[in-house]
Amino acid sequence: MAAKAKVPSCIVCSKQLAGGPSEWPQFPFCSQRCKLVDLGRWFEESYTLPAGPRTAQEIVEEIEELEAKRLEQEPGEG
């Protein structure tokens, strides 16, 4: 059985890129707009690397924050 190919998604808006690579002139973006949004994020210095190694406590706090955000985004049960 052949493995199903992954469909790439735009790294800005997560829109799936239909078709083949020849149809993605802005890859890894879906459009010129998303390409410019990403460029703006670089200019605003939204993409950063940590200044140094993190402590275990900082990692735990980050995981807790991400989990809380994920739970907020999930549809309510019941």
C-alpha positions in Angstrom: 0.0 0.0 0.0 1.4 3.4 -1.0 1.8 6.1 1.6 -0.5 9.0 1.2 1.4 12.2 0.4 1.3 15.0 2.8 -0.4 18.2 1.6 1.7 21.2 2.4 0.2 24.2 4.2 1.0 27.9 4.1 3.2 28.7 7.0 1.2 32.0 7.7 -2.5 31.1 7.3 -2.3 27.3 7.3 -4.3 27.1 4.0 -3.5 23.8 2.2 -1.6 24.2 -1.0 -3.5 22.2 -3.6 -2.0 20.8 -6.7 1.7 20.3 -7.3 4.9 22.3 -6.6 4.7 24.0 -10.1 1.4 25.6 -8.9 3.0 27.1 -5.8 5.0 30.1 -7.0 5.0 31.7 -3.5 6.0 28.5 -1.7 6.0 28.0 1.3 3.3 30.7 1.3 -0.1 30.4 -0.4 0.0 34.0 -1.8 1.9 37.2 -2.1 -0.1 38.5 0.9 1.1 35.8 3.2 4.6 36.3 2.0 4.4 40.0 2.9 2.8 39.2 6.3 5.8 37.0 7.1 8.2 39.7 5.9 6.4 42.2 8.2 6.9 39.8 11.1 10.6 39.7 10.5 10.7 43.5 10.3 8.8 43.7 13.6 11.2 41.2 15.1 8.4 38.9 16.0 10.7 35.9 15.3 13.3 35.7 18.0 15.5 33.1 19.6 15.9 32.7 23.3 18.9 34.6 24.7 20.2 31.6 26.5 19.4 28.2 27.9 16.1 28.0 29.8 15.6 26.5 33.2 13.4 23.5 33.8 10.9 25.8 35.5 10.7 28.1 32.5 10.0 25.1 30.2 7.3 23.8 32.6 5.6 27.3 32.7 5.7 27.5 28.9 4.1 24.1 28.5 1.4 25.0 31.0 0.7 28.3 29.1 0.4 26.4 25.8 -1.8 23.8 27.3 -4.1 26.5 28.8 -4.3 28.2 25.3 -5.1 24.8 23.7 -7.9 24.1 26.2 -9.4 27.6 25.6 -9.5 26.9 21.8 -11.2 23.5 22.1 -14.9 23.4 21.7 -16.7 22.9 25.0 -18.0 19.4 25.8 -21.4 18.7 27.1 
